[in-house]
Structure formats: structure tokens, C-alpha cells
Amino acid sequence: MEGHERNLYLYDRFNARVLGVSRDDVITLKYFAKSLDLTFPLLSNVTSFLGVSLYAQPEGRPIFSRRTIIIDQKGVIRYVRDGSPDFKDILLFLKKLNQEGGKP
Amino acid sequence: MRRHLRMLLCFALVGMMLSACATTGTTEKPYKFSQQGTVIWEDEFEFVPPPPDWKLLRVEEGENDINFGFLRSDPGPFPSLTTFAYDEEPFGCTAASFEGREREFFRRFLFNAILQFQILERRKVQVVGGEGLQVDVEGKDPVKGEKVRARVVFGKRGDRVVGFYITQWRPMDGSYDLSAFDIFGKFVSSFKFLKKSFYETL
């Protein structure tokens, strides 16, 4: 999470926005964000429909899998990686996507 | 007018924290020695290495991982151990201010140990060709009967804060070996960036 916060200026450069989704409740997320000085949105999805729709909800488990997803401006999922975020990979992908979007 | 992408980066969060697993040694050596006896690490960093009784410390890939470091088992009962490292992404998010980064860093530094830190000294230093901040701390765990003395040096690589740190663990009644801090000091003062960071090339 801190890695994303550190990279916000680069996400901004590539016209990307970041948000987190968790099954934790709003109060928990509020304190979590405060503890790490996070400024980007964290969404509480207690009912898990977002995780289910993005295949990040393992069956029978109360929490989402850790997954990074990049969605382009048309709503198309362009990037999916499981596990800890690979920030350099994410940034290179966003840079490429931004360059594609910038072409006439 | 240039169309702006509006991309959304979503995360499904499993846990709120990630811990790294330390490993020692690698299958391929990521370093070579210069004619001057310094280490050239992955053609990116150059530094004076510690004496041979220090083992190389590497950490598996992941969030908030150190790049590399060195560790030494010290004489005496557990937990007598000294470790130092270079960290490209030290804890914290405040890129512009060393003081802000220090506050954030110590909120999570050695967080598994649940220590009460006391600042021993804080001073400005020159590091990696620019101004930096050096902070000496001591933490104690009266429940486990352990203590740690640490020095953290914050510097800049491009716009981003990088960190160097050394931790020396001892039983509560043990004494520190400050000569290890001198070895760490040589490592830090000799440290050079041989090329721009990934972030500077984006």
C-alpha cells in the first residue's frame, strides 16, 4: 500500500488512478489508511460482489485474494497479477497504456 | 487535444501487511569487484564491502523489500546479531521530507518486535552525494529481555528517499559492539549510484 502511495505522482503522470478494495469495514479501512498515511481511496466491499466479479474471492474464504487489476478508460481489464504488486511492472504497463492512449 | 486515459487500478486485499522472507546467498553472483576493491552491485551501485565475516543478505522479491545487505553473528547469547542493508524503498510514503519519512519509518521499523524506541541522536549528514538525515535509536523489549541499537540514514536518489540501516540485537544485559557501526559507516559513505534509478528513467 505504501508502495502505491509513493508512486502516486507517477500514476498521475500516466493518467492513472489507484484505489483499493477490501472486505474490511469502513472503520477498519479508515484506521488502516491513517496508519499508513494513505491518501488514495480504499473501498469497503463487505458483501464481496466486487471481488467475486473480478475473480478475487476464493470460495469459502472471508477475504479477497491479493490481486492487482488495471482497467482502461473503456472499462476493459488490461492487466491482472496475483500476489504482491510488482510496482515496476505496473508502472511500465501504465506508461505503455498511456502512450497508446495518447496516439491520435 | 490529447485524450487522457482514465485507468483504474484495483486491488483485492488479502492482508494489510506483507512480511518478507530473508535468504542468504544467491545462485548467480549479482556483483563483481573493481580494481580498487569496491563492490559493483548489478552495475548499479558501488560500495566498500564489509570484512569477510559478514554474510550477504538478500530478500525475496516483494513489497517493501530491501535490496541487499550483510549480516554477522556476534559472540554471546541470542539474539546477538548485527545486520545492515541498503533499502531502495524504506517504510513510509512522504517523498519530499526526511523528517516526515523518519516519523513514518519508525512507525513500522522492526514492527514485529514491538519495541519502545528512544531517539539517541538525530543529525544531518552527507550521503550519496547530497544531504541526508541520520538517526540513532535504541529499542528495548523488557518482556523478551532483548534490546536493539539501530542507525538509519535517509538519503535521496532522484526524487525518492532511500535508506540505509543497521540493527544490532543484544540480550538486555549485553553490550553493543560499536565497531560494526564504523563498518556500516564506511559502507554508507562509500555508496555510489552508477546509473539512474528505474523511477528516474520513466
Interface residues (C-beta under 8 A of the other chain):
Chain A: M1 E2 G3 H4 E5 R6 Y9 L10 Y11 R13 F14 N15 A16 R17 V18 L19 G20 V21 S22 D24 F32 S35 L36 D37 L38 L50 G51 L54 A56 Q57 I63 F64 S65 R66 R67 T68 I69 I70 I71 D72 Q73 R78 S84 P85 D86 F87 K88 I90 L91 L92 L94 K95 L97 N98 G101 G102
Chain B: R2 R3 H4 L5 R6 M7 L8 L9 C10 F11 A12 L13 V14 G15 M16 L18 E61 G62 E63 N64 E89 F91 G92 C93 T94 A95 E104 R107 D159 R160 F198 Y199 L202
